[in-house]
Amino acid sequence: MPKMKTRSAAAKRFKTTGTGKIVRHKAYKSHILTKKTTKRKRNLRKATVLDQTNNRQMKRCLPYA
């Protein structure tokens, strides 16, 4: 059986915690920041755990993570 390939786009965007959960960064923080409140921008900085519905797909994209 050959080795599975990791999706490099997913490897750049997602990390795995010690317990096996997948962590992602939030969207909507790149441009047009003047109309967004300071509180909203501050909350967008934090990383979040990936939703359970997308978990199986990301485990396939990151087989060795």
C-alpha positions in Angstrom: 0.0 0.0 0.0 1.5 3.4 -1.0 1.8 6.3 1.4 -1.1 8.8 1.4 -0.4 12.3 0.4 -1.2 15.3 2.6 -3.1 18.1 1.0 -0.6 20.9 1.3 -3.3 23.6 1.2 -4.9 22.0 4.3 -1.6 21.6 6.0 -0.9 25.3 5.8 -4.3 26.3 7.3 -5.0 23.6 9.9 -3.1 22.3 12.9 -3.8 19.4 15.2 -3.9 19.7 19.0 -2.5 17.1 21.4 -5.9 15.5 21.9 -6.4 15.1 18.1 -8.8 18.1 17.5 -8.3 20.2 14.4 -7.8 23.9 14.9 -8.5 26.6 12.4 -8.2 30.4 12.1 -11.3 32.6 11.6 -12.1 34.3 8.3 -13.1 37.9 7.5 -9.9 39.5 9.0 -8.0 40.4 5.9 -9.4 43.6 4.5 -12.2 46.2 4.9 -11.5 46.4 8.7 -12.7 50.0 9.2 -16.3 49.1 9.4 -15.7 46.2 11.8 -15.7 46.9 15.5 -12.6 46.5 17.7 -14.3 43.7 19.6 -15.2 41.8 16.4 -11.6 42.1 15.1 -10.2 41.0 18.4 -12.4 37.9 18.5 -11.4 37.0 14.9 -7.8 36.8 16.0 -8.4 33.7 18.1 -8.2 30.2 16.7 -11.2 27.9 17.0 -11.7 24.1 17.0 -13.1 22.8 13.7 -16.8 21.9 13.6 -17.7 18.2 13.9 -19.4 18.1 10.5 -16.1 18.9 8.8 -13.9 16.8 11.0 -13.9 13.6 8.9 -13.1 15.5 5.6 -10.1 17.2 7.2 -8.8 13.9 8.7 -8.7 12.6 5.1 -6.9 15.7 3.9 -4.4 15.5 6.8 -3.7 11.8 7.2 -0.5 12.2 9.3 -1.4 15.3 11.3 
